[in-house]
Amino acid sequence: MKEYSPHQKKIIERYYDRRDEIMLGKLGEMVTEVILAETDKRRDQLWGRIEKAMKNLKVPPRLSAHILTTRDAEVLARNVRDWLKQAKG
């Protein structure tokens, strides 16, 4: 097992402390990508990634199912904005 320096340990610790916030930022980027996607194939791929991201973030299943059923990027964007506020809270 690799030993980390104290500096490296702090960096790793800060990453895990902010992990949800980082994942929410990536989810926000995916919202933009979905809006700008030019093909249905690309949109389908992005919605698959969005589904995985929401599962990793432990979004309530009912809310996740609603967002994925409607595939409404605006609804997702509003929720991501709210989740980011809570994470920074």
BELCOR-V99859 format. One record per run of one state. SS is the DSSP state (H for helix, E for strand, - for the rest). FROM is the first residue (numbers start at 1). LEN is the number of residues. Records with the same first field share a line. If there is no record, write none. Layout:
SS=FROM-LEN + FROM-LEN
This chain:
-=1-5 + 18-1 + 37-3 + 57-4 + 71-2 + 89-1
H=6-12 + 19-18 + 40-17 + 61-10 + 73-16
